[in-house]
Amino acid sequence: MKNYQICTNCVMDTSDKEIVFDDQGVCDHCNGFRSHVAPKWHPNETGRQMFARTVEQIRQSGQGKPFDCIIGLSGGLDSSYLLHRVVTEFQLRPLVFHVDGGWNTDIAVNNIQVLVEKLGLELFTEVINWEEMKDFQLAFFKSGVPHIDIPQDHAFVATLYQFANKHNIKYILNGGNISTECVRNPLEFLYYGTDMRQLRDIQKQFCTVKLKTYPFSDILFHKIYLRYIRGLKVVKPLDWMPYTKAMARETLSREYGWMPYPQKHFESRFTKFYEGYWLPERFGFDTRRVQFSSLILTDQMTREDALSQLERPAYDPETIAHEFDYIAKKLGITSEELRGYFEMPLKSYRDYDNSLWMFNFGAKVLQAIGVEKAIKR
């Protein structure tokens, strides 16, 4: 086991088991960003002009159609600001799509509603069968792995791709961005959500109901078939324009009355419990380290402020018992059963069938032919 160490530049530490430090104590997340990401990142007028050319292609692809692109709207900061910019500044006509996995907070529901109403857009909502979602989430609890958010995340991704394919939409606009997400979560704790081999293994071992309508999507379907045969393109516009967390919050609040969340991804009640309590308390990994380190690298936060915030837990100790009871009741189990899963032996993605080799091989092939950029740590 490694002796404890924390990066001298950001706040990533040895809770990331694969982290590597140089002679100055700077981690590979920071060095990788400076060497391989920052030089190719253009959140300025140059990037805006690059995106403007893509906008013309998007418009041409949508001629004669009711929509020229699709945006998955969670109610979170990134997707909300993305929707605002592409509609008000670039006059695109997105199909606004939301997947309801049963865990929306009231704030998220309101944020989605105020955006689509003021922008005069139509919202398409796909509701996942709750009995199937609930059973699949319980299966992940029973498996003992850290990545218990996968049933929710996979449903969102799969439904979005299937909807785009069904309506022959050629462009998916994604709110993912370098500005607030340039540091990656360790694979040990947030494993690939599209590894169908692992999903099927956990489903087979622990599910108690058949997942007849739950939306699955194999990586070969949306990474290969849809992109290189059907011609579907995924674009991340926020990487091509000035974008900061503070800017987005101020704009959305002023223009729509949009309300912020205590932490990134907290638009989902389940993710709030998972990232705020379950992951740091059961597995010892606090996702705020990744989020804060991204903001440090992009000059939106000081290391001192990040360290100060990390001294306090991401959850409220006074209300966590109530939160525990709420999650258990929503899942149809007792609080004692949920605590039993919390106390069971720790497992990882390595304890179940997986296709990690395929993900690694595919990434190397796409990088070798120049389709995807390599991001080295």
Buried (B, 14 or more C-beta within 10 A) or exposed (E): EEEEEBBEBBBBBBBBEEBEBEEEEBBBBBBBBEEBBEEEBBBEEEBBEBBEEBBEBBBEBBEEEEBBBBBBBBBBBBBBBBBBBBBEEBEBBBBBBBBBBBBBBEBBBBBBEBBBEBBEBEBBEBEBBEBBBBBBBBBBBBBBBBBBBBBBBBBBBBBBBBBBBEBEBBBBBBBEBBBBBBBBBBBBBBBBBBBBEBBBBBBEEBBEBEBEEBBBBBBEBBBBBBBEEBEBBBBBBBBBBEBBBEEBBEBBEEBBEBBBBEBBBBBBBBBBBBBBBBBBBBBEBBBBBBBBBBBBBBEBBEBEEBEEBBEEBBBEEEEBEEBBEBBBEBBEBEBEBBEEBEEEEEEBBEBBBBBBEBBEEBEEEBEEEEEBEEBEB
